[in-house]
Amino acid sequence: TLTAAPLSGYEFVNWSEGGVPISSSLVLIVTVDNPRTLVANFKLLSYTITINSNPIAGGSTSGSGSFSLGATALLNATPAYGYHFVNWTEGATIVSTSPGYIVTVDKDRTFSANFIKQYVITVMAFPSSGGTTTPNGADVYDDGTVLPLTASPAAGYKFVNWTELGIEVSKSQIFSVIANNDRTLHANFVQQFN
């Protein structure tokens, strides 16, 4: 009676004789009727690394698959156009903020590459000689960012209002917008005459 006992990190595959598998049972009973050489075959345990994109449209990932115990898996996240990579999470735990993340394989694991939508917010003074805005020009912001805007009139001008697509959105020089779409905002000034 022969018994195969895998060490930690290994699993039993089969018994073979002369390179031919003869049993997949851990316990093998053989009849001793001539000289025989029996081999207990083992292999490293393998585990699955699963990765996904959140949201799906946010980008692509690579690095998933089946790996031997102790191997390293390199996970990569590539954001789609208009998105920004945020982090890798395993369950609810943030495990990395780098798009490239190296994992030591010790069990089945599932990771999410998290992305966030981004929008272009353009802020301009009208006329350009009428004053300045903070921020000024076009920049990219994460979805949901609250962006404070400030309009500062130049000498000889006064602030009138903020408009978006020609529609007044605020009369206050300090005004906040939410990045939830590509947006263009104008700080409007009017020249003062004495």
C-alpha positions, 0 to 999 in steps of 0.5 A, a space after each residue: 500500500 503506497 500513500 502520496 502526501 503532497 507538501 504545502 503548496 503542491 497537489 497530487 497529480 497521479 501515480 505513474 509507472 514507466 511514464 504511464 499514469 496508472 492511478 489518480 488516487 492518493 492511496 495505491 495498492 500494488 501487487 509485488 510480483 516483480 521489481 517495479 518503479 512507481 512515481 508519485 507525481 505532484 505539481 505546484 498549486 495553481 490559482 486564478 487571478 481575475 481582473 475587471 474594469 469598473 466601469 466597463 467603458 472606463 478602460 482595458 486591463 491585462 494580466 489575468 490568468 492561471 498562475 502557480 503558487 508563488 508566481 507574480 502576476 503583473 496587472 495593467 490598467 489602460 484608461 479609455 479616452 475621456 477616463 482617468 485611472 483611479 486605483 486597483 481594489 480587491 473587494 472594498 480594499 484599495 491595494 494600489 494607485 498605480 496602473 501597473 500592479 504586481 501581485 504575488 499569487 497565493 490564492 484565487 484573487 479578484 481585482 477591479 481597475 477603477 476608472 473615473 470619467 473626465 470632462 473638459 471645463 473651459 473658462 474665459 473672460 469676455 471680452 478678454 480685455 475686460 478681466 481675468 478668470 481663475 481658473 483660465 482656459 481649458 482643463 480636465 477634471 474628474 466627474 463630480 469635481 466642484 470647481 470654484 470660479 472667480 472673475 476679476 475685472 480689469 481697470 475700467 471694467 465691471 463684472 456683469 455675470 457668468 454665462 454658459 451657452 449664452 444663458 446666465 448662470 450666476 451674477 456672483 463673481 465667485 461661482 462654482 460649477 460641477 464637472 458633469 459634462 464638457 462645459 464652457 463658461 464665460 465671465 462677462 465684463 462691461 467697460 465703464 465710462 466716466 
